[in-house]
Amino acid sequence: MVSPDVVSVACGFLGAHELQSALESKAAYRSVEEKPVEGQRSVAYGCEFSRVDDGSGVGSLMVTAIKGEAEPESALAVAEQNCLGEGQAQPLAGAGEAAMWCRNEDLDTLVVTVKRSHGEVRIAHLTLAGSPMAANIPGYASLARLLGGRL
């Protein structure tokens, strides 16, 4: 996928099979586009991922495009506020202009990628159900790079 001129969906940025592959899961995943949420300067598009066999939630992707003079580093700093504690965000190199992963208060894993694209700052905020495992860190980096390339 090439970076679209206009963000209008979230599921188009990450396929269910791509997520399943990056997480090295043997279960089949499916995705469902959610209704967009409109803000003052942005619209957030959501995609929910679940397992095909039992319907359990795997995670969600929110893609937001902020119009105006937002800075990618500021957008990442806002995302870092969702981490379990200060200083918990782990940077991910080579993905967009800024990327990180951490645990949130629900002990889920957050992977956030930010990039300036098409005159706006775009943010991909991927929440994965369950605590991060050291074995998955290369998968988080792979997902961040994939999303950074598509934003």
Secondary structure, DSSP 8 states (H G I E B T S, - for coil): ----SS---SGGGS-HHHHHHHTT-SS-EEEEE---EE-SSEEEEEEEEEETTT--EEEEEEEEEEESS--HHHHHHHHHTTBSSTT--EE-TTSSSEEEEEEBTTS-EEEEEEEEETTEEEEEEEEESS---GGGHHHHHHHHHHHHHH-
